[in-house]
Amino acid sequence: MGGVLHTKTSLDVSFVIVKNVLAAKYKWAVNTLKKPVLTINWLYQCCNEHRIVPQESFRVLPVSGLTICVTRIPSDERKKIENLITENGGHYSAELTRKCTHLICDAPVG
């Protein structure tokens, strides 16, 4: 398809492919490059269709790859937060486990 793979950071790229928002290259692409950050599925789709497909539906969502738990938040608010997490690519965990990457609480106590 004529693409060039850059394994090291370069300002000459058109987009960056990452697994999730925890990747160092994600932060670099968003903050420094200001270029689209896509999932590997975009590349697979391009190969399957033998053409460059639109990138919009393959963009890495803001909390992609994060597992987020909520504590000390009322249940109605908790449900809204759960929906926001899943809509933005994250995984909601009802229980705090070692797999959780982030914890949301109403105050820094406990």
DOTOR-912537 format. One line per field, with one value per residue (C-alpha): residue number from 1; residue in one letter; chain; x, y, z. Coordinates in nm, 4 decimals. Layout:
<nodes>
num c(NUM|...)
residuo c(A|...)
cadena c(A|...)
u c(X|...)
v c(Y|...)
w c(Z|...)
</nodes>
This chain:
<nodes>
num c(1|2|3|4|5|6|7|8|9|10|11|12|13|14|15|16|17|18|19|20|21|22|23|24|25|26|27|28|29|30|31|32|33|34|35|36|37|38|39|40|41|42|43|44|45|46|47|48|49|50|51|52|53|54|55|56|57|58|59|60|61|62|63|64|65|66|67|68|69|70|71|72|73|74|75|76|77|78|79|80|81|82|83|84|85|86|87|88|89|90|91|92|93|94|95|96|97|98|99|100|101|102|103|104|105|106|107|108|109|110)
residuo c(M|G|G|V|L|H|T|K|T|S|L|D|V|S|F|V|I|V|K|N|V|L|A|A|K|Y|K|W|A|V|N|T|L|K|K|P|V|L|T|I|N|W|L|Y|Q|C|C|N|E|H|R|I|V|P|Q|E|S|F|R|V|L|P|V|S|G|L|T|I|C|V|T|R|I|P|S|D|E|R|K|K|I|E|N|L|I|T|E|N|G|G|H|Y|S|A|E|L|T|R|K|C|T|H|L|I|C|D|A|P|V|G)
cadena c(A|A|A|A|A|A|A|A|A|A|A|A|A|A|A|A|A|A|A|A|A|A|A|A|A|A|A|A|A|A|A|A|A|A|A|A|A|A|A|A|A|A|A|A|A|A|A|A|A|A|A|A|A|A|A|A|A|A|A|A|A|A|A|A|A|A|A|A|A|A|A|A|A|A|A|A|A|A|A|A|A|A|A|A|A|A|A|A|A|A|A|A|A|A|A|A|A|A|A|A|A|A|A|A|A|A|A|A|A|A)
u c(0.0000|0.3039|0.3278|0.6465|0.6879|0.8643|0.9471|1.1050|0.9417|0.9530|0.7871|0.7370|0.4420|0.0816|-0.0729|0.0276|-0.1026|-0.1136|-0.2776|-0.4236|-0.3806|-0.1170|0.1355|0.4105|0.3662|0.0005|0.1003|0.3687|0.1282|-0.1444|0.0720|0.3596|0.2534|-0.1155|-0.1725|-0.4501|-0.3975|-0.5513|-0.5994|-0.4286|-0.7735|-0.7508|-0.4416|-0.6096|-0.9168|-0.7000|-0.5323|-0.8665|-1.0117|-0.6850|-0.7290|-0.6916|-1.0163|-1.1484|-0.9816|-1.2674|-1.4110|-1.0635|-0.9423|-0.8185|-1.0813|-0.9812|-0.9836|-0.9108|-0.7274|-0.8059|-0.9954|-1.1715|-1.3396|-1.5678|-1.6084|-1.8028|-2.0206|-2.4044|-2.5497|-2.7234|-2.3965|-2.2075|-2.4234|-2.3555|-1.9823|-1.9982|-2.1660|-1.9066|-1.6239|-1.7579|-1.8569|-1.5001|-1.3280|-1.2625|-1.3656|-1.5756|-1.5021|-1.7592|-1.4863|-1.1395|-0.8952|-0.5331|-0.6508|-0.7887|-0.5721|-0.7728|-0.9995|-1.2605|-1.3821|-1.5621|-1.2784|-0.9132|-0.9789|-0.9737)
v c(0.0000|0.2231|0.3138|0.3619|0.2256|0.4540|0.2669|0.5725|0.9082|1.1282|1.4532|1.3171|1.0908|1.1458|0.9498|0.7297|0.3822|0.2906|0.0282|0.2699|0.6101|0.4774|0.4450|0.7074|0.7564|0.8460|1.1384|1.2432|1.2286|1.4255|1.6864|1.7375|1.6200|1.7099|1.4179|1.1567|0.8639|0.5422|0.1804|-0.1035|-0.1978|0.0949|-0.0588|-0.4007|-0.2448|-0.0654|-0.3967|-0.5775|-0.3158|-0.2508|0.1230|0.3996|0.4025|0.7005|0.7329|0.8754|0.5480|0.4157|0.7015|0.6084|0.7285|0.9451|0.6676|0.3721|0.0990|0.2357|0.0438|0.2900|0.2335|0.4773|0.5105|0.7373|0.8676|0.8477|0.5682|0.8005|0.9879|0.6585|0.5322|0.8519|0.8130|0.4472|0.5452|0.8171|0.5721|0.3096|0.5649|0.6960|0.3600|0.2684|-0.0243|0.0387|-0.1769|-0.1990|-0.3196|-0.1833|-0.4508|-0.4642|-0.4296|-0.0797|0.1951|0.4875|0.5569|0.8338|0.9512|1.2527|1.3567|1.2579|1.0811|0.7284)
w c(0.0000|-0.0080|0.3603|0.5598|0.9122|1.1606|1.4816|1.6400|1.6967|1.3898|1.2917|0.9392|1.0247|0.9162|1.2036|1.4973|1.5825|1.9523|2.1719|2.4281|2.5934|2.8352|2.5537|2.5574|2.1828|2.2402|2.4617|2.2145|1.9190|2.0961|2.2687|2.0265|1.6832|1.6941|1.4539|1.4500|1.6861|1.5553|1.6558|1.4696|1.3382|1.0960|0.9363|0.9172|0.7523|0.4972|0.4105|0.3854|0.1514|-0.0377|0.0072|0.2647|0.4631|0.6631|1.0040|1.2109|1.3413|1.4278|1.6473|1.9930|2.2392|2.5408|2.8041|2.5773|2.7639|3.1099|3.3777|3.6027|3.9383|4.1215|4.4971|4.7348|4.4505|4.4615|4.2470|3.9963|3.9360|3.9275|3.6390|3.4404|3.5000|3.3979|3.0705|3.0030|3.0657|2.8262|2.5591|2.5612|2.5244|2.8864|3.1010|3.4111|3.7141|3.9925|4.2291|4.2968|4.1847|4.0766|3.7159|3.7840|3.6403|3.7815|4.0758|4.0830|4.4251|4.5673|4.8001|4.8593|5.1904|5.3229)
</nodes>
